[in-house]
Amino acid sequence: MCRNIKTLFNFEPPATDDEIHASALQFVRKLSGFNKPSKINEAAFEQAVEQITEAARTLIESLVTLAPPRDREAVSAKAMADSARRFGRA
């Protein structure tokens, strides 16, 4: 799937509306193959982004876990370290 879509559930602080929208936009871009749709496809593209944003928000708000919320900074630091190790960046 799209590597740019990040996990948004069970973080402290919780995912913002902007983060949810950005993930929906990445998902629609991946499915459609358009980074920016043509004028003729723009309405369908934007409608899909809004529908997926709402579905994602509903999902995130409905999920339940007993695990403690994860720290965004710690997860980000780990991902950067993994990436550096994988791709040999210093």
PDB file of N, CA, C and O in Angstrom:
ATOM      1  N   MET A   1       0.847  -1.189   0.000  1.00  0.00           N
ATOM      2  CA  MET A   1       0.000   0.000   0.000  1.00  0.00           C
ATOM      3  C   MET A   1       0.881   1.237   0.000  1.00  0.00           C
ATOM      4  O   MET A   1       2.099   1.129  -0.144  1.00  0.00           O
ATOM      5  N   CYS A   2       0.310   2.358   0.152  1.00  0.00           N
ATOM      6  CA  CYS A   2       1.031   3.625   0.078  1.00  0.00           C
ATOM      7  C   CYS A   2       1.847   3.852   1.347  1.00  0.00           C
ATOM      8  O   CYS A   2       1.292   3.910   2.444  1.00  0.00           O
ATOM      9  N   ARG A   3       3.140   3.976   1.199  1.00  0.00           N
ATOM     10  CA  ARG A   3       4.015   4.141   2.367  1.00  0.00           C
ATOM     11  C   ARG A   3       3.852   5.487   3.035  1.00  0.00           C
ATOM     12  O   ARG A   3       4.267   5.652   4.182  1.00  0.00           O
ATOM     13  N   ASN A   4       3.259   6.461   2.352  1.00  0.00           N
ATOM     14  CA  ASN A   4       3.096   7.791   2.929  1.00  0.00           C
ATOM     15  C   ASN A   4       1.907   7.898   3.872  1.00  0.00           C
ATOM     16  O   ASN A   4       1.772   8.891   4.585  1.00  0.00           O
ATOM     17  N   ILE A   5       1.051   6.895   3.884  1.00  0.00           N
ATOM     18  CA  ILE A   5      -0.093   6.915   4.786  1.00  0.00           C
ATOM     19  C   ILE A   5       0.373   6.368   6.134  1.00  0.00           C
ATOM     20  O   ILE A   5       0.850   5.237   6.227  1.00  0.00           O
ATOM     21  N   LYS A   6       0.228   7.175   7.160  1.00  0.00           N
ATOM     22  CA  LYS A   6       0.708   6.808   8.489  1.00  0.00           C
ATOM     23  C   LYS A   6      -0.439   6.302   9.361  1.00  0.00           C
ATOM     24  O   LYS A   6      -1.598   6.665   9.163  1.00  0.00           O
ATOM     25  N   THR A   7      -0.091   5.456  10.329  1.00  0.00           N
ATOM     26  CA  THR A   7      -1.056   5.003  11.312  1.00  0.00           C
ATOM     27  C   THR A   7      -1.509   6.196  12.149  1.00  0.00           C
ATOM     28  O   THR A   7      -0.684   6.986  12.608  1.00  0.00           O
ATOM     29  N   LEU A   8      -2.809   6.326  12.343  1.00  0.00           N
ATOM     30  CA  LEU A   8      -3.349   7.475  13.070  1.00  0.00           C
ATOM     31  C   LEU A   8      -4.050   7.093  14.361  1.00  0.00           C
ATOM     32  O   LEU A   8      -4.415   7.970  15.144  1.00  0.00           O
ATOM     33  N   PHE A   9      -4.244   5.812  14.599  1.00  0.00           N
ATOM     34  CA  PHE A   9      -4.986   5.369  15.775  1.00  0.00           C
ATOM     35  C   PHE A   9      -4.072   5.173  16.976  1.00  0.00           C
ATOM     36  O   PHE A   9      -2.937   4.717  16.838  1.00  0.00           O
ATOM     37  N   ASN A  10      -4.571   5.516  18.135  1.00  0.00           N
ATOM     38  CA  ASN A  10      -3.952   5.271  19.434  1.00  0.00           C
ATOM     39  C   ASN A  10      -2.652   6.052  19.633  1.00  0.00           C
ATOM     40  O   ASN A  10      -1.634   5.499  20.050  1.00  0.00           O
ATOM     41  N   PHE A  11      -2.710   7.340  19.327  1.00  0.00           N
ATOM     42  CA  PHE A  11      -1.582   8.218  19.586  1.00  0.00           C
ATOM     43  C   PHE A  11      -2.003   9.299  20.561  1.00  0.00           C
ATOM     44  O   PHE A  11      -3.175   9.662  20.661  1.00  0.00           O
ATOM     45  N   GLU A  12      -1.017   9.797  21.270  1.00  0.00           N
ATOM     46  CA  GLU A  12      -1.214  10.948  22.151  1.00  0.00           C
ATOM     47  C   GLU A  12      -0.291  12.043  21.674  1.00  0.00           C
ATOM     48  O   GLU A  12       0.924  11.851  21.720  1.00  0.00           O
ATOM     49  N   PRO A  13      -0.776  13.158  21.228  1.00  0.00           N
ATOM     50  CA  PRO A  13      -2.177  13.551  21.110  1.00  0.00           C
ATOM     51  C   PRO A  13      -2.855  12.834  19.933  1.00  0.00           C
ATOM     52  O   PRO A  13      -2.181  12.361  19.018  1.00  0.00           O
ATOM     53  N   PRO A  14      -4.188  12.758  19.964  1.00  0.00           N
ATOM     54  CA  PRO A  14      -4.936  12.060  18.910  1.00  0.00           C
ATOM     55  C   PRO A  14      -4.728  12.705  17.536  1.00  0.00           C
ATOM     56  O   PRO A  14      -4.313  13.860  17.433  1.00  0.00           O
ATOM     57  N   ALA A  15      -5.018  11.949  16.503  1.00  0.00           N
ATOM     58  CA  ALA A  15      -4.910  12.452  15.129  1.00  0.00           C
ATOM     59  C   ALA A  15      -5.806  13.666  14.935  1.00  0.00           C
ATOM     60  O   ALA A  15      -6.927  13.715  15.442  1.00  0.00           O
ATOM     61  N   THR A  16      -5.300  14.633  14.204  1.00  0.00           N
ATOM     62  CA  THR A  16      -6.077  15.831  13.914  1.00  0.00           C
ATOM     63  C   THR A  16      -6.888  15.631  12.639  1.00  0.00           C
ATOM     64  O   THR A  16      -6.639  14.698  11.876  1.00  0.00           O
ATOM     65  N   ASP A  17      -7.858  16.511  12.416  1.00  0.00           N
ATOM     66  CA  ASP A  17      -8.638  16.452  11.180  1.00  0.00           C
ATOM     67  C   ASP A  17      -7.730  16.627   9.962  1.00  0.00           C
ATOM     68  O   ASP A  17      -7.954  15.997   8.929  1.00  0.00           O
ATOM     69  N   ASP A  18      -6.719  17.467  10.076  1.00  0.00           N
ATOM     70  CA  ASP A  18      -5.788  17.673   8.961  1.00  0.00           C
ATOM     71  C   ASP A  18      -5.009  16.406   8.635  1.00  0.00           C
ATOM     72  O   ASP A  18      -4.790  16.101   7.462  1.00  0.00           O
ATOM     73  N   GLU A  19      -4.591  15.670   9.650  1.00  0.00           N
ATOM     74  CA  GLU A  19      -3.869  14.417   9.422  1.00  0.00           C
ATOM     75  C   GLU A  19      -4.762  13.376   8.764  1.00  0.00           C
ATOM     76  O   GLU A  19      -4.328  12.655   7.865  1.00  0.00           O
ATOM     77  N   ILE A  20      -6.000  13.298   9.209  1.00  0.00           N
ATOM     78  CA  ILE A  20      -6.943  12.354   8.619  1.00  0.00           C
ATOM     79  C   ILE A  20      -7.211  12.715   7.163  1.00  0.00           C
ATOM     80  O   ILE A  20      -7.232  11.841   6.297  1.00  0.00           O
ATOM     81  N   HIS A  21      -7.416  14.003   6.896  1.00  0.00           N
ATOM     82  CA  HIS A  21      -7.652  14.462   5.528  1.00  0.00           C
ATOM     83  C   HIS A  21      -6.443  14.179   4.639  1.00  0.00           C
ATOM     84  O   HIS A  21      -6.603  13.745   3.499  1.00  0.00           O
ATOM     85  N   ALA A  22      -5.234  14.422   5.151  1.00  0.00           N
ATOM     86  CA  ALA A  22      -4.014  14.172   4.378  1.00  0.00           C
ATOM     87  C   ALA A  22      -3.877  12.692   4.027  1.00  0.00           C
ATOM     88  O   ALA A  22      -3.457  12.359   2.919  1.00  0.00           O
ATOM     89  N   SER A  23      -4.223  11.813   4.945  1.00  0.00           N
ATOM     90  CA  SER A  23      -4.173  10.381   4.661  1.00  0.00           C
ATOM     91  C   SER A  23      -5.202   9.994   3.606  1.00  0.00           C
ATOM     92  O   SER A  23      -4.919   9.183   2.724  1.00  0.00           O
ATOM     93  N   ALA A  24      -6.391  10.570   3.697  1.00  0.00           N
ATOM     94  CA  ALA A  24      -7.423  10.300   2.698  1.00  0.00           C
ATOM     95  C   ALA A  24      -6.973  10.790   1.325  1.00  0.00           C
ATOM     96  O   ALA A  24      -7.185  10.111   0.320  1.00  0.00           O
ATOM     97  N   LEU A  25      -6.362  11.948   1.281  1.00  0.00           N
ATOM     98  CA  LEU A  25      -5.863  12.493   0.019  1.00  0.00           C
ATOM     99  C   LEU A  25      -4.800  11.575  -0.579  1.00  0.00           C
ATOM    100  O   LEU A  25      -4.826  11.311  -1.781  1.00  0.00           O
ATOM    101  N   GLN A  26      -3.874  11.088   0.230  1.00  0.00           N
ATOM    102  CA  GLN A  26      -2.849  10.162  -0.260  1.00  0.00           C
ATOM    103  C   GLN A  26      -3.482   8.882  -0.801  1.00  0.00           C
ATOM    104  O   GLN A  26      -3.055   8.356  -1.828  1.00  0.00           O
ATOM    105  N   PHE A  27      -4.500   8.388  -0.105  1.00  0.00           N
ATOM    106  CA  PHE A  27      -5.187   7.168  -0.524  1.00  0.00           C
ATOM    107  C   PHE A  27      -5.855   7.369  -1.884  1.00  0.00           C
ATOM    108  O   PHE A  27      -5.732   6.520  -2.767  1.00  0.00           O
ATOM    109  N   VAL A  28      -6.557   8.480  -2.054  1.00  0.00           N
ATOM    110  CA  VAL A  28      -7.238   8.760  -3.325  1.00  0.00           C
ATOM    111  C   VAL A  28      -6.214   8.972  -4.439  1.00  0.00           C
ATOM    112  O   VAL A  28      -6.428   8.527  -5.567  1.00  0.00           O
ATOM    113  N   ARG A  29      -5.123   9.637  -4.141  1.00  0.00           N
ATOM    114  CA  ARG A  29      -4.070   9.803  -5.142  1.00  0.00           C
ATOM    115  C   ARG A  29      -3.532   8.460  -5.599  1.00  0.00           C
ATOM    116  O   ARG A  29      -3.311   8.240  -6.790  1.00  0.00           O
ATOM    117  N   LYS A  30      -3.323   7.564  -4.647  1.00  0.00           N
ATOM    118  CA  LYS A  30      -2.796   6.239  -4.972  1.00  0.00           C
ATOM    119  C   LYS A  30      -3.796   5.455  -5.822  1.00  0.00           C
ATOM    120  O   LYS A  30      -3.424   4.849  -6.827  1.00  0.00           O
ATOM    121  N   LEU A  31      -5.053   5.471  -5.418  1.00  0.00           N
ATOM    122  CA  LEU A  31      -6.073   4.722  -6.169  1.00  0.00           C
ATOM    123  C   LEU A  31      -6.287   5.269  -7.567  1.00  0.00           C
ATOM    124  O   LEU A  31      -6.421   4.506  -8.523  1.00  0.00           O
ATOM    125  N   SER A  32      -6.320   6.585  -7.690  1.00  0.00           N
ATOM    126  CA  SER A  32      -6.645   7.208  -8.974  1.00  0.00           C
ATOM    127  C   SER A  32      -5.442   7.326  -9.895  1.00  0.00           C
ATOM    128  O   SER A  32      -5.600   7.375 -11.115  1.00  0.00           O
ATOM    129  N   GLY A  33      -4.253   7.371  -9.334  1.00  0.00           N
ATOM    130  CA  GLY A  33      -3.062   7.593 -10.136  1.00  0.00           C
ATOM    131  C   GLY A  33      -2.842   9.063 -10.450  1.00  0.00           C
ATOM    132  O   GLY A  33      -1.936   9.402 -11.212  1.00  0.00           O
ATOM    133  N   PHE A  34      -3.657   9.942  -9.875  1.00  0.00           N
ATOM    134  CA  PHE A  34      -3.533  11.375 -10.100  1.00  0.00           C
ATOM    135  C   PHE A  34      -2.917  12.044  -8.876  1.00  0.00           C
ATOM    136  O   PHE A  34      -3.352  11.811  -7.748  1.00  0.00           O
ATOM    137  N   ASN A  35      -1.914  12.867  -9.100  1.00  0.00           N
ATOM    138  CA  ASN A  35      -1.442  13.722  -8.025  1.00  0.00           C
ATOM    139  C   ASN A  35      -2.377  14.919  -7.918  1.00  0.00           C
ATOM    140  O   ASN A  35      -2.747  15.350  -6.826  1.00  0.00           O
ATOM    141  N   LYS A  36      -2.748  15.440  -9.079  1.00  0.00           N
ATOM    142  CA  LYS A  36      -3.731  16.516  -9.174  1.00  0.00           C
ATOM    143  C   LYS A  36      -4.620  16.169 -10.360  1.00  0.00           C
ATOM    144  O   LYS A  36      -4.130  16.074 -11.485  1.00  0.00           O
ATOM    145  N   PRO A  37      -5.922  15.977 -10.133  1.00  0.00           N
ATOM    146  CA  PRO A  37      -6.791  15.549 -11.227  1.00  0.00           C
ATOM    147  C   PRO A  37      -7.039  16.667 -12.241  1.00  0.00           C
ATOM    148  O   PRO A  37      -6.880  17.849 -11.937  1.00  0.00           O
ATOM    149  N   SER A  38      -7.428  16.272 -13.437  1.00  0.00           N
ATOM    150  CA  SER A  38      -7.826  17.249 -14.451  1.00  0.00           C
ATOM    151  C   SER A  38      -9.125  17.905 -14.010  1.00  0.00           C
ATOM    152  O   SER A  38      -9.804  17.409 -13.110  1.00  0.00           O
ATOM    153  N   LYS A  39      -9.467  19.007 -14.635  1.00  0.00           N
ATOM    154  CA  LYS A  39     -10.704  19.730 -14.288  1.00  0.00           C
ATOM    155  C   LYS A  39     -11.924  18.818 -14.407  1.00  0.00           C
ATOM    156  O   LYS A  39     -12.840  18.906 -13.590  1.00  0.00           O
ATOM    157  N   ILE A  40     -11.946  17.953 -15.405  1.00  0.00           N
ATOM    158  CA  ILE A  40     -13.112  17.094 -15.619  1.00  0.00           C
ATOM    159  C   ILE A  40     -13.267  16.062 -14.500  1.00  0.00           C
ATOM    160  O   ILE A  40     -14.377  15.611 -14.219  1.00  0.00           O
ATOM    161  N   ASN A  41     -12.150  15.688 -13.860  1.00  0.00           N
ATOM    162  CA  ASN A  41     -12.187  14.686 -12.781  1.00  0.00           C
ATOM    163  C   ASN A  41     -12.101  15.291 -11.385  1.00  0.00           C
ATOM    164  O   ASN A  41     -12.173  14.572 -10.388  1.00  0.00           O
ATOM    165  N   GLU A  42     -11.949  16.599 -11.311  1.00  0.00           N
ATOM    166  CA  GLU A  42     -11.724  17.256 -10.023  1.00  0.00           C
ATOM    167  C   GLU A  42     -12.863  17.039  -9.022  1.00  0.00           C
ATOM    168  O   GLU A  42     -12.606  16.783  -7.846  1.00  0.00           O
ATOM    169  N   ALA A  43     -14.100  17.137  -9.466  1.00  0.00           N
ATOM    170  CA  ALA A  43     -15.239  16.977  -8.553  1.00  0.00           C
ATOM    171  C   ALA A  43     -15.287  15.561  -7.977  1.00  0.00           C
ATOM    172  O   ALA A  43     -15.500  15.385  -6.777  1.00  0.00           O
ATOM    173  N   ALA A  44     -15.091  14.559  -8.826  1.00  0.00           N
ATOM    174  CA  ALA A  44     -15.107  13.169  -8.354  1.00  0.00           C
ATOM    175  C   ALA A  44     -13.955  12.915  -7.389  1.00  0.00           C
ATOM    176  O   ALA A  44     -14.121  12.225  -6.383  1.00  0.00           O
ATOM    177  N   PHE A  45     -12.793  13.473  -7.696  1.00  0.00           N
ATOM    178  CA  PHE A  45     -11.611  13.322  -6.850  1.00  0.00           C
ATOM    179  C   PHE A  45     -11.859  13.919  -5.467  1.00  0.00           C
ATOM    180  O   PHE A  45     -11.620  13.269  -4.450  1.00  0.00           O
ATOM    181  N   GLU A  46     -12.340  15.161  -5.438  1.00  0.00           N
ATOM    182  CA  GLU A  46     -12.599  15.839  -4.161  1.00  0.00           C
ATOM    183  C   GLU A  46     -13.702  15.143  -3.357  1.00  0.00           C
ATOM    184  O   GLU A  46     -13.617  15.058  -2.131  1.00  0.00           O
ATOM    185  N   GLN A  47     -14.729  14.648  -4.040  1.00  0.00           N
ATOM    186  CA  GLN A  47     -15.798  13.922  -3.353  1.00  0.00           C
ATOM    187  C   GLN A  47     -15.242  12.658  -2.704  1.00  0.00           C
ATOM    188  O   GLN A  47     -15.592  12.328  -1.571  1.00  0.00           O
ATOM    189  N   ALA A  48     -14.379  11.960  -3.423  1.00  0.00           N
ATOM    190  CA  ALA A  48     -13.773  10.741  -2.869  1.00  0.00           C
ATOM    191  C   ALA A  48     -12.929  11.070  -1.643  1.00  0.00           C
ATOM    192  O   ALA A  48     -12.975  10.346  -0.648  1.00  0.00           O
ATOM    193  N   VAL A  49     -12.157  12.156  -1.703  1.00  0.00           N
ATOM    194  CA  VAL A  49     -11.325  12.552  -0.564  1.00  0.00           C
ATOM    195  C   VAL A  49     -12.207  12.831   0.654  1.00  0.00           C
ATOM    196  O   VAL A  49     -11.902  12.382   1.759  1.00  0.00           O
ATOM    197  N   GLU A  50     -13.285  13.561   0.456  1.00  0.00           N
ATOM    198  CA  GLU A  50     -14.173  13.888   1.577  1.00  0.00           C
ATOM    199  C   GLU A  50     -14.854  12.641   2.143  1.00  0.00           C
ATOM    200  O   GLU A  50     -14.972  12.506   3.361  1.00  0.00           O
ATOM    201  N   GLN A  51     -15.299  11.738   1.286  1.00  0.00           N
ATOM    202  CA  GLN A  51     -15.945  10.516   1.766  1.00  0.00           C
ATOM    203  C   GLN A  51     -14.968   9.638   2.536  1.00  0.00           C
ATOM    204  O   GLN A  51     -15.321   9.072   3.571  1.00  0.00           O
ATOM    205  N   ILE A  52     -13.758   9.524   2.043  1.00  0.00           N
ATOM    206  CA  ILE A  52     -12.765   8.700   2.730  1.00  0.00           C
ATOM    207  C   ILE A  52     -12.316   9.363   4.028  1.00  0.00           C
ATOM    208  O   ILE A  52     -12.061   8.676   5.018  1.00  0.00           O
ATOM    209  N   THR A  53     -12.218  10.675   4.033  1.00  0.00           N
ATOM    210  CA  THR A  53     -11.902  11.396   5.274  1.00  0.00           C
ATOM    211  C   THR A  53     -12.943  11.084   6.338  1.00  0.00           C
ATOM    212  O   THR A  53     -12.594  10.780   7.478  1.00  0.00           O
ATOM    213  N   GLU A  54     -14.209  11.157   5.975  1.00  0.00           N
ATOM    214  CA  GLU A  54     -15.284  10.886   6.937  1.00  0.00           C
ATOM    215  C   GLU A  54     -15.267   9.428   7.397  1.00  0.00           C
ATOM    216  O   GLU A  54     -15.456   9.147   8.580  1.00  0.00           O
ATOM    217  N   ALA A  55     -15.042   8.502   6.460  1.00  0.00           N
ATOM    218  CA  ALA A  55     -14.978   7.080   6.829  1.00  0.00           C
ATOM    219  C   ALA A  55     -13.795   6.821   7.764  1.00  0.00           C
ATOM    220  O   ALA A  55     -13.921   6.065   8.728  1.00  0.00           O
ATOM    221  N   ALA A  56     -12.655   7.441   7.485  1.00  0.00           N
ATOM    222  CA  ALA A  56     -11.475   7.266   8.336  1.00  0.00           C
ATOM    223  C   ALA A  56     -11.710   7.842   9.725  1.00  0.00           C
ATOM    224  O   ALA A  56     -11.348   7.230  10.730  1.00  0.00           O
ATOM    225  N   ARG A  57     -12.317   9.020   9.773  1.00  0.00           N
ATOM    226  CA  ARG A  57     -12.614   9.645  11.072  1.00  0.00           C
ATOM    227  C   ARG A  57     -13.550   8.739  11.885  1.00  0.00           C
ATOM    228  O   ARG A  57     -13.328   8.524  13.077  1.00  0.00           O
ATOM    229  N   THR A  58     -14.586   8.216  11.242  1.00  0.00           N
ATOM    230  CA  THR A  58     -15.531   7.316  11.917  1.00  0.00           C
ATOM    231  C   THR A  58     -14.806   6.080  12.442  1.00  0.00           C
ATOM    232  O   THR A  58     -15.031   5.656  13.575  1.00  0.00           O
ATOM    233  N   LEU A  59     -13.945   5.510  11.619  1.00  0.00           N
ATOM    234  CA  LEU A  59     -13.193   4.325  12.032  1.00  0.00           C
ATOM    235  C   LEU A  59     -12.317   4.625  13.243  1.00  0.00           C
ATOM    236  O   LEU A  59     -12.366   3.910  14.244  1.00  0.00           O
ATOM    237  N   ILE A  60     -11.518   5.681  13.150  1.00  0.00           N
ATOM    238  CA  ILE A  60     -10.594   6.018  14.243  1.00  0.00           C
ATOM    239  C   ILE A  60     -11.342   6.282  15.545  1.00  0.00           C
ATOM    240  O   ILE A  60     -10.901   5.861  16.615  1.00  0.00           O
ATOM    241  N   GLU A  61     -12.467   6.975  15.455  1.00  0.00           N
ATOM    242  CA  GLU A  61     -13.252   7.281  16.652  1.00  0.00           C
ATOM    243  C   GLU A  61     -13.961   6.059  17.215  1.00  0.00           C
ATOM    244  O   GLU A  61     -14.315   6.045  18.394  1.00  0.00           O
ATOM    245  N   SER A  62     -14.176   5.032  16.396  1.00  0.00           N
ATOM    246  CA  SER A  62     -14.904   3.833  16.827  1.00  0.00           C
ATOM    247  C   SER A  62     -13.999   2.744  17.387  1.00  0.00           C
ATOM    248  O   SER A  62     -14.463   1.879  18.129  1.00  0.00           O
ATOM    249  N   LEU A  63     -12.724   2.773  17.045  1.00  0.00           N
ATOM    250  CA  LEU A  63     -11.807   1.731  17.491  1.00  0.00           C
ATOM    251  C   LEU A  63     -11.565   1.817  18.996  1.00  0.00           C
ATOM    252  O   LEU A  63     -11.569   2.898  19.584  1.00  0.00           O
ATOM    253  N   VAL A  64     -11.355   0.658  19.598  1.00  0.00           N
ATOM    254  CA  VAL A  64     -11.122   0.557  21.039  1.00  0.00           C
ATOM    255  C   VAL A  64      -9.855  -0.266  21.263  1.00  0.00           C
ATOM    256  O   VAL A  64      -9.624  -1.266  20.583  1.00  0.00           O
ATOM    257  N   THR A  65      -9.045   0.165  22.214  1.00  0.00           N
ATOM    258  CA  THR A  65      -7.857  -0.603  22.577  1.00  0.00           C
ATOM    259  C   THR A  65      -7.612  -0.466  24.076  1.00  0.00           C
ATOM    260  O   THR A  65      -7.987   0.529  24.696  1.00  0.00           O
ATOM    261  N   LEU A  66      -6.986  -1.469  24.630  1.00  0.00           N
ATOM    262  CA  LEU A  66      -6.588  -1.415  26.033  1.00  0.00           C
ATOM    263  C   LEU A  66      -5.123  -0.999  26.159  1.00  0.00           C
ATOM    264  O   LEU A  66      -4.633  -0.755  27.262  1.00  0.00           O
ATOM    265  N   ALA A  67      -4.431  -0.922  25.026  1.00  0.00           N
ATOM    266  CA  ALA A  67      -3.025  -0.520  25.028  1.00  0.00           C
ATOM    267  C   ALA A  67      -2.918   0.976  25.323  1.00  0.00           C
ATOM    268  O   ALA A  67      -3.788   1.752  24.928  1.00  0.00           O
ATOM    269  N   PRO A  68      -1.876   1.370  25.999  1.00  0.00           N
ATOM    270  CA  PRO A  68      -1.690   2.806  26.260  1.00  0.00           C
ATOM    271  C   PRO A  68      -1.385   3.530  24.949  1.00  0.00           C
ATOM    272  O   PRO A  68      -0.812   2.940  24.033  1.00  0.00           O
ATOM    273  N   PRO A  69      -1.764   4.799  24.856  1.00  0.00           N
ATOM    274  CA  PRO A  69      -1.476   5.559  23.640  1.00  0.00           C
ATOM    275  C   PRO A  69       0.027   5.636  23.387  1.00  0.00           C
ATOM    276  O   PRO A  69       0.830   5.737  24.315  1.00  0.00           O
ATOM    277  N   ARG A  70       0.384   5.587  22.106  1.00  0.00           N
ATOM    278  CA  ARG A  70       1.792   5.688  21.730  1.00  0.00           C
ATOM    279  C   ARG A  70       2.200   7.160  21.625  1.00  0.00           C
ATOM    280  O   ARG A  70       1.382   8.032  21.330  1.00  0.00           O
ATOM    281  N   ASP A  71       3.467   7.404  21.871  1.00  0.00           N
ATOM    282  CA  ASP A  71       4.023   8.756  21.783  1.00  0.00           C
ATOM    283  C   ASP A  71       4.455   9.016  20.342  1.00  0.00           C
ATOM    284  O   ASP A  71       5.268   8.272  19.792  1.00  0.00           O
ATOM    285  N   ARG A  72       3.913  10.068  19.729  1.00  0.00           N
ATOM    286  CA  ARG A  72       4.218  10.378  18.333  1.00  0.00           C
ATOM    287  C   ARG A  72       5.704  10.589  18.089  1.00  0.00           C
ATOM    288  O   ARG A  72       6.250  10.089  17.106  1.00  0.00           O
ATOM    289  N   GLU A  73       6.356  11.322  18.972  1.00  0.00           N
ATOM    290  CA  GLU A  73       7.773  11.621  18.786  1.00  0.00           C
ATOM    291  C   GLU A  73       8.626  10.357  18.853  1.00  0.00           C
ATOM    292  O   GLU A  73       9.569  10.207  18.077  1.00  0.00           O
ATOM    293  N   ALA A  74       8.308   9.460  19.760  1.00  0.00           N
ATOM    294  CA  ALA A  74       9.068   8.214  19.887  1.00  0.00           C
ATOM    295  C   ALA A  74       8.880   7.342  18.644  1.00  0.00           C
ATOM    296  O   ALA A  74       9.845   6.763  18.145  1.00  0.00           O
ATOM    297  N   VAL A  75       7.658   7.246  18.146  1.00  0.00           N
ATOM    298  CA  VAL A  75       7.384   6.451  16.948  1.00  0.00           C
ATOM    299  C   VAL A  75       8.098   7.063  15.742  1.00  0.00           C
ATOM    300  O   VAL A  75       8.668   6.338  14.927  1.00  0.00           O
ATOM    301  N   SER A  76       8.069   8.387  15.623  1.00  0.00           N
ATOM    302  CA  SER A  76       8.743   9.078  14.524  1.00  0.00           C
ATOM    303  C   SER A  76      10.253   8.860  14.584  1.00  0.00           C
ATOM    304  O   SER A  76      10.883   8.597  13.559  1.00  0.00           O
ATOM    305  N   ALA A  77      10.828   8.966  15.765  1.00  0.00           N
ATOM    306  CA  ALA A  77      12.266   8.761  15.925  1.00  0.00           C
ATOM    307  C   ALA A  77      12.655   7.336  15.545  1.00  0.00           C
ATOM    308  O   ALA A  77      13.683   7.126  14.901  1.00  0.00           O
ATOM    309  N   LYS A  78      11.850   6.362  15.936  1.00  0.00           N
ATOM    310  CA  LYS A  78      12.128   4.970  15.595  1.00  0.00           C
ATOM    311  C   LYS A  78      12.051   4.760  14.088  1.00  0.00           C
ATOM    312  O   LYS A  78      12.894   4.069  13.516  1.00  0.00           O
ATOM    313  N   ALA A  79      11.043   5.353  13.437  1.00  0.00           N
ATOM    314  CA  ALA A  79      10.901   5.218  11.985  1.00  0.00           C
ATOM    315  C   ALA A  79      12.090   5.836  11.259  1.00  0.00           C
ATOM    316  O   ALA A  79      12.576   5.281  10.274  1.00  0.00           O
ATOM    317  N   MET A  80      12.558   6.981  11.743  1.00  0.00           N
ATOM    318  CA  MET A  80      13.715   7.626  11.118  1.00  0.00           C
ATOM    319  C   MET A  80      14.971   6.772  11.290  1.00  0.00           C
ATOM    320  O   MET A  80      15.773   6.648  10.365  1.00  0.00           O
ATOM    321  N   ALA A  81      15.138   6.190  12.468  1.00  0.00           N
ATOM    322  CA  ALA A  81      16.299   5.329  12.720  1.00  0.00           C
ATOM    323  C   ALA A  81      16.237   4.085  11.837  1.00  0.00           C
ATOM    324  O   ALA A  81      17.253   3.671  11.280  1.00  0.00           O
ATOM    325  N   ASP A  82      15.048   3.485  11.707  1.00  0.00           N
ATOM    326  CA  ASP A  82      14.876   2.315  10.842  1.00  0.00           C
ATOM    327  C   ASP A  82      15.198   2.654   9.392  1.00  0.00           C
ATOM    328  O   ASP A  82      15.852   1.880   8.693  1.00  0.00           O
ATOM    329  N   SER A  83      14.733   3.818   8.950  1.00  0.00           N
ATOM    330  CA  SER A  83      14.985   4.258   7.583  1.00  0.00           C
ATOM    331  C   SER A  83      16.475   4.476   7.343  1.00  0.00           C
ATOM    332  O   SER A  83      17.014   4.068   6.315  1.00  0.00           O
ATOM    333  N   ALA A  84      17.128   5.119   8.296  1.00  0.00           N
ATOM    334  CA  ALA A  84      18.573   5.359   8.174  1.00  0.00           C
ATOM    335  C   ALA A  84      19.341   4.039   8.106  1.00  0.00           C
ATOM    336  O   ALA A  84      20.287   3.903   7.331  1.00  0.00           O
ATOM    337  N   ARG A  85      18.931   3.081   8.914  1.00  0.00           N
ATOM    338  CA  ARG A  85      19.575   1.777   8.919  1.00  0.00           C
ATOM    339  C   ARG A  85      19.315   1.046   7.596  1.00  0.00           C
ATOM    340  O   ARG A  85      20.219   0.427   7.034  1.00  0.00           O
ATOM    341  N   ARG A  86      18.089   1.124   7.113  1.00  0.00           N
ATOM    342  CA  ARG A  86      17.720   0.408   5.884  1.00  0.00           C
ATOM    343  C   ARG A  86      18.405   0.994   4.661  1.00  0.00           C
ATOM    344  O   ARG A  86      18.878   0.255   3.797  1.00  0.00           O
ATOM    345  N   PHE A  87      18.462   2.324   4.584  1.00  0.00           N
ATOM    346  CA  PHE A  87      18.976   2.976   3.382  1.00  0.00           C
ATOM    347  C   PHE A  87      20.392   3.527   3.554  1.00  0.00           C
ATOM    348  O   PHE A  87      20.911   4.188   2.654  1.00  0.00           O
ATOM    349  N   GLY A  88      21.022   3.261   4.707  1.00  0.00           N
ATOM    350  CA  GLY A  88      22.387   3.657   4.936  1.00  0.00           C
ATOM    351  C   GLY A  88      22.628   5.147   5.066  1.00  0.00           C
ATOM    352  O   GLY A  88      23.705   5.638   4.727  1.00  0.00           O
ATOM    353  N   ARG A  89      21.645   5.861   5.550  1.00  0.00           N
ATOM    354  CA  ARG A  89      21.810   7.303   5.759  1.00  0.00           C
ATOM    355  C   ARG A  89      22.377   7.547   7.144  1.00  0.00           C
ATOM    356  O   ARG A  89      22.100   6.805   8.086  1.00  0.00           O
ATOM    357  N   ALA A  90      23.157   8.573   7.248  1.00  0.00           N
ATOM    358  CA  ALA A  90      23.731   8.913   8.555  1.00  0.00           C
ATOM    359  C   ALA A  90      22.944  10.006   9.209  1.00  0.00           C
ATOM    360  O   ALA A  90      23.276  10.427  10.317  1.00  0.00           O
TER     361      ALA A  90
END
